[in-house]
Amino acid sequence: MPTLSYPAALLQGKCPRCRKGDIFTYPIGNHLFQFNKMNETCPHCEVRLEPEPGFYQGAMYVGYGITVMCILVVSFVLYFAGHPPAWVYTTTVIGVMILLIPFNYRYSRILYLYFFGGIGFDSSY
C-alpha cells in the first residue's frame, strides 16, 4: 500500500507518523454522535496521539479560526446573494455552524496534531 502524501493524510485524518492509521475511531459519516472518539494510539504504528495531557486544549484556537472563516464565507455569500435582513444572517450562520460541529471538532484537532504535535513522518512504517 503506497504512503499518502502529507495533504492527503491530513485531509483523511491519518496518523502523522505513518499516514496509514486513523486518528479517529469512527468515520465522520457513520456513528454521527460519536464523532469525537479518538484512538489513544495509532492502530498501525502505535504512536501516542495525545502527546501530553491537555494537549488538545490548544485546538480550540484552531476551531475558533475555522468558525470565523465559516462565518465570513456565509456572510459574504448571503450579502452578494441579495443582502437579506439581519435575522437571516444570524439564523443561517447558527444553522451552518451547528451542522459543521463534527467537521470543526475533528479538523481542529487534526490540524493541531499535525502542526504542533511534534510527530514527524517516518517512512519505515
Number of C-alpha atoms within 10 A of each C-alpha: 4 6 12 14 9 13 9 12 19 18 11 16 22 21 29 26 22 23 26 21 21 21 25 22 17 16 15 15 9 9 11 11 10 14 19 15 14 17 17 15 18 23 15 14 16 14 17 14 21 15 16 9 7 8 15 18 11 14 20 15 13 19 21 13 14 19 18 12 12 17 19 13 13 16 18 13 12 17 13 9 9 8 13 11 10 9 9 13 18 12 11 16 20 13 11 14 18 11 11 14 13 18 14 21 17 21 19 21 23 26 17 20 23 20 12 14 17 11 17 12 14 11 9 7 11
